[in-house]
Amino acid sequence: MSLLIGGIGAFAAWAGCGGKHHRAAVKKERAFQVGDPGDGWARAKSGGAEKAWYSAALFASIYADANCAIRFEDGDLASLTGHLAYGVADGELIREEVITLDGRDALVRAWNGTLDGVKVAVGSVVTKKNDCLYDILFIAPPSNFEQGWVDFERLIAGFQVRR
């Protein structure tokens, strides 16, 4: 369990910056919301992400993060999603589609792979709005992935940038 949780934390930990620009970025980054993943999900320590949930029953985690201002990285959604696969070896794409979130295109991807030698399935959503990059990750054992995907979809359906 700790191997998977530690590896999952690596997805969120890459976000970080210092100085006065960081304070402005953090204020802007906190200005988004997502839906409730539903029963069985509890808020968790988020590491470097803005928001996080954990399901003990599914042995799964969801992270939601924003990178704004000087941390904003512009590019096409496919390339930006590729950065989220860092640390997942031998990824096999199992799902991909473009949806609309809060009036913007968002790329949804899911893939199987290994993280620190443990088989995982990862789902991601990436979108950009107002000089911010938003990414949401769902990580679970492959055997629990489809069951948790419904909860992940519920969460991303509630995505909205606060005005």
Residue pairs with C-beta under 8 A, 6 or more apart in sequence:
1 59
3 116
3 117
3 118
4 59
4 115
4 116
4 118
4 120
4 139
4 141
5 61
6 116
7 87
7 115
7 116
7 118
7 120
8 61
8 63
8 115
8 139
9 47
10 86
10 87
10 115
11 49
11 63
11 84
11 86
11 87
11 137
11 139
12 46
12 47
12 48
12 49
12 52
12 63
12 65
12 137
13 47
13 48
14 48
14 86
15 48
15 49
15 65
15 67
15 71
16 48
17 25
17 70
17 71
21 69
21 70
22 70
24 69
25 67
25 68
25 69
25 70
25 71
28 66
28 68
28 69
28 130
28 131
28 132
29 50
29 65
29 66
29 67
29 68
29 132
30 50
30 66
31 161
31 162
32 50
32 64
32 66
32 132
32 134
32 159
32 160
32 161
32 162
33 158
33 159
33 160
33 162
34 51
34 64
34 136
34 155
34 156
34 158
34 159
35 154
35 155
35 156
35 157
35 158
35 159
36 154
36 155
36 158
37 53
37 55
37 62
37 151
37 152
37 154
37 155
38 151
38 154
40 55
40 56
40 57
40 58
40 151
41 53
41 54
41 55
41 62
41 151
42 53
42 54
42 55
42 56
43 51
43 52
43 53
44 52
44 53
44 54
44 61
45 52
46 52
46 63
47 63
48 65
49 63
49 64
49 65
50 64
50 65
50 66
51 63
51 64
51 65
52 61
52 62
52 63
52 64
53 61
53 62
53 155
54 60
54 61
54 62
55 61
55 148
55 151
58 140
58 141
58 144
58 147
58 148
59 140
59 141
59 144
60 138
60 139
60 140
60 141
60 144
60 145
60 148
61 137
61 138
61 139
61 140
62 136
62 137
62 138
62 139
62 151
62 152
62 155
63 136
63 137
63 139
64 134
64 135
64 136
64 137
64 155
65 134
65 135
65 136
66 132
66 133
66 134
66 135
67 73
67 132
67 133
67 135
68 130
68 131
68 132
68 133
69 131
72 131
72 132
72 133
73 80
73 133
74 128
74 133
77 98
77 105
77 106
77 107
77 126
77 127
77 128
78 107
80 107
80 126
80 128
80 133
80 135
81 107
81 109
81 124
81 126
81 135
84 122
84 124
84 126
84 135
84 137
85 91
85 111
85 113
85 122
87 115
87 116
88 111
88 113
88 114
88 115
88 120
88 122
89 113
89 114
89 115
90 113
90 114
91 111
91 112
91 113
91 122
92 111
92 112
92 113
93 109
93 110
93 111
94 110
94 111
94 112
94 121
95 108
95 109
95 110
95 111
95 123
96 107
96 108
96 109
96 110
97 107
97 108
98 105
98 106
98 107
98 108
99 105
99 106
99 108
99 125
100 106
101 125
101 127
101 134
101 156
101 159
102 127
102 129
102 159
102 160
102 161
103 129
104 127
104 128
104 129
105 127
106 125
106 126
106 127
106 156
106 159
107 124
107 125
107 126
107 127
108 123
108 124
108 125
108 156
109 123
109 124
110 121
110 122
110 123
110 124
110 145
110 149
111 121
111 122
112 119
112 120
112 121
112 122
112 142
113 119
113 120
113 121
113 122
114 120
115 139
119 141
119 142
120 139
120 140
120 141
120 142
121 139
121 140
121 141
121 142
121 145
122 137
122 138
122 139
123 137
123 138
123 139
123 145
123 149
123 152
124 135
124 136
124 137
124 138
125 134
125 135
125 136
125 156
125 159
126 133
126 134
126 135
127 133
127 134
127 159
128 134
129 161
130 161
132 161
134 159
134 161
136 152
136 155
136 156
136 159
138 148
138 149
138 152
140 148
